[in-house]
Amino acid sequence: MGYITHGNREYEFEDRTLAHLKVVIGQKLSRREPFFLSWSLPIAKGSGRYELWISEHSPIAFRFSGGKQPELNQDWLRALLAISHSSRGLVVLTEMDALKWAKRNPVLAA
């Protein structure tokens, strides 16, 4: 498991998911596009939802537990980036959910 540090809080994500989020967040911030980052917690972790405001002024860091860079799925990246332009902002999706989203929204995920 890896972590996004935002301000003085750490949020846990699986390394492969975190690698995809890092790329999309980096793209958004390089364009100076602030956005919300949101995800739901599983029942085992108490349920609920997190939403963070991410901007070029937000201190953010990524810490990975593994030493190797995970392989990136371009379809997953495109789906996350497309979703990030919605009013909800960047919603953390599993790889499978991102691929399902891309099939339902082929024009947006292109």
N, C-alpha and C positions, 0 to 999 in steps of 0.2 A: 504494500500500500504506500501511496505517496500523499503529499499534502500541498494544498494551496494555502499560503499565508497571506492574509488580507488584513492590514493593520496589525493588531497584536493577537489575532485569532488564527488557528490552523483548522483546515477542513480536509477530511480524509477522502481520497479517491483511489481507485485501482490505478496502477501505474499506466496501463495502456489508455484508459480513459483520460487520465491526466495529461498524457502526451498529446492527445488530440485537442483537449481544451487549451493547452499552452499555445499550440499553433494558431487556433482561431482567436484566442484572446490577443496574441501578438499581432495578428493581422488587423484586428479591430483597433487596437491602441496605436499601431503605426499610422493609421488613417485618422487618428484623433476622434474616434467614434466611441463615446461613452455608451454604456449599456448595463442592463441588469443581467446578472448570472444567477440562474435559479436551478434548484434540484429538490427532489423529494427524498425524504428519509424513509427507509424500510421500517416496517413494524418492529423488527428486532432492535432497531436503534432509536425507538421512541416515536416514530411517525413524524409528521409535520413537513415543513418546507423551509428551505433557506432561500433568501434572495439578497444578493450583494450588489451594490452599485460599484461598477468598475469604470474608472476613467484614467486619463494620463496622470492625474494627481493622486491616484490610489496606490499606496505601497502594496506591491504584490510580489510574491516569490513562489517558486515551484520546487518541491523537494521530492525526489524519487527514491524509492527503496532499492530498486534494482540498479545495477551498474550499466546495463545495456539499454540503448535507445529502442523502445518498442517499434515494431513495424507499423507504419501509418497506413490507414485505409482512406484513399482519396474520396470515395463515396461518402464515408462517414464525415470527413472534413467538410465536404461540400454541403451536406445536409445541415451540420451544425452552423456553418457560416450563413446559409440561407435563413435558417430559423432565427439567427441572431439579429436579423434585420426586421423582425416582427415587433409588435408592441410589447410582447412578453420578454424580449431580449434573448440572450443565449440560454437555452434550456438544455441541461445535461441529459443526453439520451444514451442508452446503451447502443452498441454497434448494431445489434439486431433491430432495435426500434428506429434507429437512424436510416437503415436500409429500407425498412417498411415505409417510413415517411417519404423517402426518395422515390419509391415506386408509386406512391399515391400523388406525388407532386413532381413529376419528371421535369417540367419546365423550370420550376424554382430551384431544383437541385442540379441543374445543368451547369 
